[in-house]
Amino acid sequence: MASNRKRPLEFRKEDVDYITRRWTESASCSVVGIGSAGKSNLLQHIVSPDVQAHYLGEDASRLMTIVLDANMLGPLPSPAALDAEQIRCWAGYELMMHRLYLAFYPFEVLGQTDAQRFYDTYLALQDGTNPLFAYMGLRYLELGLEFFLRKGIKVVFLFDEFEETLRQMPVKFFQTLRGIRDGNKNQIVYMTLTRSPLQTIVERLNIPMLEIEPFIELFTDNVHYLGPYNETDGRQMVEDLSRRRQRNYAEPIPSILMQATGRYAGLLRAGFHALEELTNINLAEQTVDGMATLLAAKPSIRAECRTIWTGLNRSEQYVLKAVARLTPYNVSPETEHAVAMLIQKRLLKLAKSQQALEIEPPVFRVYVASNPDPS
């Protein structure tokens, strides 16, 4: 995850307000953001006790957010191995239980007796000498959760890099998560962070939709697209970077930089660092498009743009190339859906004339015009 630097309480205000409202309603939600949107920064921010108290008030004391990162799963057996599904599911339950353990330690909310019982349950889930340990993982997770649910605590599981979780876990794992939530509708909440909508990822990974649909439909009514920073957050980031790098730029350079990068976190950071390399150029005289062209030639910016590009599906890439006039555009239900998704992701907008689509932000427009993946 990103640095532990503390951000203002109002950071990502619109996004945090939406997400915490879903938590209050005990509704699971899916946060979708392109690779440069700053999902990790948002995640780090919303798990802060100060932020939760600011948005949730007294409810914050009865809520626990638990971050689950699929990259923290231990080595997993090949899907073709004996009992692979059970062991992979157990690995998912073990990660959830371990993070539950870390979140509540030293279990003061439980009292001494229940604290010991929870600890015993935690150890039992990891007892490899039990021939049924893989099968019993779900039961021990249920039991471990129950200690805290009985205290009236709402548990919010935040799945970071959820694409990797979908890639690694069997469908059965997600079916059981749905079952856990259905048994505790007011106290168990899930939130996923991904680069694409969940249904798109499921289709891309060839996961049987009918089997995983009961889990995916938990998020259907609460999909939130994470856009660029607003003006206040963007300017705050530039000020932070100036302070840390000891590089101060007078106006209009910060404003031109923010417009050229669209205030996307990754692009803005890389763009600020790239300014140091633009020597012998009067940056204050640059237009937004001129600044975008200068920045898009830098490896750090191209790497950020590449991250955005590779996070898009083929239809979205095709549409962007068509908008950049690199290829003819054929209207179809697939391309029309791609256009809608790109607008949601803030990578397309209607130009001022309202007659044509335009790629945004400007540095990404220049990148696409360079014809990535020409083959």
C-alpha positions in Angstrom: 0.0 0.0 0.0 1.1 3.6 -0.4 2.9 5.6 2.3 1.5 6.1 5.8 1.4 9.9 5.2 -1.8 11.4 6.7 -4.1 13.3 4.4 -6.7 16.0 5.2 -10.0 14.6 6.5 -11.7 16.1 3.4 -9.4 14.2 1.0 -11.6 12.4 -1.6 -14.6 13.8 0.1 -17.2 12.8 -2.5 -15.8 9.2 -2.8 -15.5 8.7 1.0 -18.9 10.0 1.6 -20.4 7.6 -0.9 -18.5 4.6 0.5 -19.3 5.3 4.1 -23.0 5.8 3.3 -23.0 2.3 1.9 -21.3 1.0 5.1 -24.0 2.7 7.1 -26.7 0.9 5.0 -24.8 -2.4 5.4 -24.6 -2.5 1.6 -21.6 -4.0 -0.2 -20.0 -1.8 -2.9 -17.6 -2.1 -5.8 -15.1 0.7 -6.4 -13.8 0.8 -10.0 -10.8 3.0 -10.9 -8.2 3.0 -13.7 -4.6 2.2 -12.8 -3.6 5.8 -12.1 -6.7 6.8 -10.1 -5.2 6.3 -6.7 -7.2 3.4 -5.3 -4.5 2.6 -2.7 -4.4 6.2 -1.5 -8.2 6.0 -1.0 -8.0 2.7 0.8 -5.4 3.9 3.1 -7.4 7.0 3.9 -10.8 5.3 4.6 -9.4 2.9 7.1 -8.1 5.7 9.3 -10.0 5.9 12.6 -10.1 9.7 12.3 -11.7 9.6 8.9 -14.3 7.0 10.0 -15.2 9.1 13.0 -15.5 12.2 10.8 -17.9 10.5 8.4 -19.7 8.0 10.6 -19.8 9.7 13.9 -20.7 7.4 16.8 -21.3 4.5 14.4 -17.5 4.4 13.8 -17.0 2.8 17.3 -19.1 -0.2 16.3 -17.4 -0.8 12.9 -14.2 -2.5 12.0 -12.6 -2.3 8.5 -10.3 -5.2 7.5 -8.1 -4.9 4.4 -7.6 -8.1 2.4 -4.8 -8.1 -0.2 -4.7 -11.3 -2.3 -0.9 -10.7 -2.7 -0.7 -11.7 1.0 -2.0 -15.2 0.3 0.6 -18.0 0.8 1.7 -20.3 -1.9 -1.3 -22.1 -3.4 -1.5 -25.6 -5.0 -2.1 -25.9 -8.7 -5.9 -26.1 -9.5 -5.3 -29.6 -10.9 -3.8 -30.8 -7.6 -5.5 -33.2 -5.2 -7.9 -31.2 -2.9 -6.8 -28.0 -4.5 -10.2 -26.3 -4.2 -10.4 -27.1 -0.5 -6.9 -25.8 0.2 -7.3 -22.7 -1.9 -10.6 -21.9 0.0 -8.9 -22.5 3.3 -6.1 -20.1 2.3 -8.8 -17.4 1.7 -10.4 -18.1 5.1 -7.0 -18.1 6.8 -6.2 -14.7 5.4 -9.6 -13.3 6.5 -9.2 -14.8 10.0 -5.6 -13.6 10.3 -6.6 -10.0 9.4 -9.5 -10.3 11.8 -7.0 -11.3 14.5 -4.7 -8.4 13.7 -7.6 -5.9 13.6 -9.0 -6.7 17.0 -5.8 -7.7 18.9 -5.6 -7.7 22.0 -9.4 -8.5 21.8 -10.4 -6.1 24.7 -13.8 -5.8 23.2 -14.4 -9.5 23.9 -13.5 -9.8 27.6 -11.0 -12.4 28.9 -13.0 -15.6 28.4 -14.2 -14.9 24.8 -10.8 -13.5 23.9 -9.2 -16.9 24.9 -11.9 -18.8 22.9 -11.3 -16.6 19.9 -7.6 -17.2 20.1 -8.2 -21.0 20.4 -10.4 -20.8 17.3 -7.7 -18.9 15.4 -5.2 -21.6 16.3 -7.6 -24.4 15.3 -8.1 -23.0 11.8 -4.3 -23.2 11.3 -3.9 -26.7 12.8 -2.4 -28.7 9.9 -2.5 -31.9 12.1 -6.3 -32.0 11.8 -7.1 -34.1 8.7 -10.1 -32.0 8.1 -8.4 -28.6 8.6 -9.0 -27.5 5.0 -12.7 -28.4 5.1 -13.1 -26.9 8.5 -11.6 -23.5 7.6 -15.1 -22.0 6.8 -16.5 -23.2 10.1 -13.7 -21.7 12.2 -14.0 -18.4 10.3 -17.7 -18.3 11.0 -17.1 -19.1 14.7 -14.3 -16.4 14.9 -16.6 -13.8 13.3 -19.4 -14.7 15.7 -17.5 -13.6 18.8 -17.4 -10.0 17.4 -20.8 -10.0 15.7 -22.4 -10.9 19.1 -20.9 -7.6 20.4 -22.8 -5.7 17.8 -19.8 -4.9 15.7 -20.1 -4.4 11.9 -17.2 -5.9 10.0 -16.3 -4.5 6.6 -14.0 -6.6 4.5 -12.1 -4.4 1.9 -10.7 -6.5 -1.0 -7.8 -4.7 -2.5 -6.5 -5.9 -5.9 -9.7 -7.9 -6.1 -8.8 -9.1 -9.6 -6.1 -11.3 -8.1 -8.6 -12.7 -5.6 -10.9 -13.7 -8.4 -8.0 -15.2 -10.2 -6.7 -17.3 -7.3 -9.9 -18.3 -5.4 -12.3 -21.1 -6.5 -15.9 -20.0 -7.1 -16.9 -22.0 -4.0 -15.0 -19.4 -1.9 -17.2 -16.6 -3.2 -20.3 -18.7 -2.8 -19.5 -19.1 0.9 -18.8 -15.4 1.3 -22.3 -14.8 0.0 -23.6 -17.3 2.5 -21.7 -15.6 5.4 -23.2 -12.3 4.4 -26.7 -13.6 4.0 -26.6 -15.0 7.5 -25.4 -11.6 8.9 -26.9 -9.0 6.6 -26.7 -6.1 8.9 -23.1 -6.8 10.2 -21.1 -8.2 7.3 -20.2 -5.8 4.4 -17.8 -6.4 1.5 -16.1 -3.8 -0.7 -14.0 -4.5 -3.7 -11.4 -2.3 -5.5 -10.7 -3.2 -9.1 -9.7 -1.6 -12.4 -12.7 -2.9 -14.3 -16.3 -3.7 -13.4 -16.7 -7.1 -11.7 -18.7 -8.7 -14.5 -16.0 -7.7 -17.0 -13.3 -9.3 -14.9 -15.4 -12.5 -14.4 -15.9 -12.8 -18.2 -12.2 -12.1 -18.9 -11.1 -14.9 -16.4 -13.7 -17.3 -17.9 -15.4 -17.8 -14.5 -18.8 -19.4 -14.9 -21.2 -16.4 -14.4 -24.1 -18.5 -13.2 -22.0 -20.0 -10.4 -20.5 -16.7 -9.2 -23.5 -14.5 -9.8 -25.0 -14.7 -6.3 -21.8 -13.1 -5.0 -21.4 -10.5 -7.8 -25.0 -9.4 -7.5 -24.2 -8.1 -4.0 -22.5 -5.2 -5.7 -24.9 -4.5 -8.6 -26.7 -1.5 -7.2 -23.6 0.0 -5.6 -20.8 0.5 -8.2 -18.7 3.6 -7.7 -16.3 4.8 -10.4 -13.3 6.5 -8.9 -12.3 9.5 -11.0 -9.4 12.0 -10.8 -8.7 14.2 -7.8 -10.9 17.3 -7.4 -9.2 20.7 -7.7 -8.6 20.9 -3.9 -7.0 17.4 -3.6 -5.0 17.9 -6.8 -3.5 21.2 -5.5 -2.8 19.6 -2.1 -0.9 16.8 -3.8 1.2 19.3 -5.8 2.0 21.2 -2.6 3.0 18.0 -0.9 5.2 17.0 -3.7 6.8 20.5 -3.8 7.5 20.2 -0.1 9.0 16.7 -0.3 11.0 17.4 -3.4 11.9 20.9 -2.4 10.9 22.1 -5.9 8.5 25.0 -6.0 6.8 26.1 -9.2 4.9 29.4 -9.5 1.6 29.7 -11.3 0.5 28.9 -13.9 2.8 25.8 -14.0 0.9 23.8 -11.3 -2.4 24.6 -12.9 -1.1 23.6 -16.4 0.3 20.4 -14.9 -3.0 19.4 -13.2 -4.9 20.0 -16.5 -2.4 18.1 -18.6 -2.5 15.1 -16.2 -6.2 15.4 -15.5 -5.4 15.3 -11.7 -5.1 11.5 -11.8 -2.9 10.6 -8.8 -0.3 8.5 -10.6 -0.1 10.8 -13.7 0.2 13.9 -11.5 3.0 12.4 -9.4 4.9 11.2 -12.4 4.3 14.5 -14.2 5.6 16.6 -11.2 8.8 14.5 -11.2 9.1 14.9 -14.9 9.1 18.7 -14.6 12.6 18.4 -13.2 13.9 17.0 -16.5 12.3 19.7 -18.6 15.2 22.1 -18.4 15.8 25.0 -20.8 12.0 25.2 -21.4 9.8 28.0 -20.2 7.1 25.9 -18.6 5.0 28.9 -17.7 4.5 29.6 -21.4 3.3 26.1 -22.3 -0.3 25.4 -23.3 -2.0 22.4 -21.7 -1.6 20.4 -24.9 2.0 21.5 -25.2 2.7 20.4 -21.6 1.0 17.1 -22.3 3.2 16.5 -25.4 6.3 17.3 -23.4 5.3 15.0 -20.5 4.1 12.1 -22.6 7.6 11.7 -24.0 8.9 10.9 -20.5 9.3 7.2 -19.5 7.6 7.7 -16.1 4.5 9.2 -17.7 4.5 6.6 -20.5 4.6 3.8 -17.8 1.6 5.3 -16.0 -0.3 5.6 -19.3 0.7 2.0 -20.1 -0.8 0.9 -16.8 -4.1 2.6 -17.8 -4.0 1.1 -21.3 -3.3 -2.5 -20.3 -6.2 -2.3 -17.7 -8.7 -1.8 -20.6 -10.3 -4.5 -22.6 -9.9 -4.9 -26.3 -13.1 -3.1 -27.1 -12.2 -0.1 -25.0 -8.7 0.0 -26.7 -10.3 -0.2 -30.1 -12.7 2.7 -29.3 -9.8 4.9 -28.1 -7.8 4.1 -31.2 -10.8 5.0 -33.3 -11.3 8.3 -31.5 -7.6 9.0 -32.1 -8.2 8.3 -35.8 -5.8 5.4 -35.9 -8.4 3.0 -37.0 -11.9 3.1 -38.5 -14.8 3.0 -36.1 -17.6 0.4 -36.6 -20.7 1.0 -34.4 -21.9 -2.2 -32.6 -23.4 -3.0 -29.2 -19.9 -3.9 -28.1 -18.3 -0.6 -29.0 -21.3 1.4 -27.7 -20.9 -0.4 -24.4 -17.1 0.3 -24.5 -17.8 4.0 -25.0 -20.2 4.1 -22.0 -17.5 2.4 -19.9 -14.8 4.8 -21.0 -17.0 7.8 -20.1 -17.6 6.3 -16.7 -13.9 5.8 -16.3 -13.3 9.5 -17.3 -11.2 8.5 -20.2 -13.6 9.8 -22.8 -15.7 13.0 -22.8 -17.9 14.9 -25.3 -15.9 17.7 -26.9 -17.2 21.2 -26.5 -18.9 21.0 -29.9 -20.8 18.0 -28.5 -20.2 16.5 -32.0 -17.3 14.3 -31.2 -15.6 12.3 -28.4 -12.3 13.3 -27.0 -9.8 11.3 -25.0 -8.8 12.5 -21.6 -6.6 13.4 -19.8 -4.4 15.2 -22.4 -1.3 13.2 -21.6 -3.2 10.0 -22.2 -4.6 11.4 -25.4 -1.0 11.9 -26.6 -0.1 8.4 -25.5 -2.9 6.8 -27.4 -2.1 8.9 -30.5 1.4 7.3 -30.4 -0.4 4.0 -31.3 0.3 1.7 -28.4 0.2 -2.0 -29.4 0.3 -1.2 -33.2 -0.1 -4.9 -34.0 
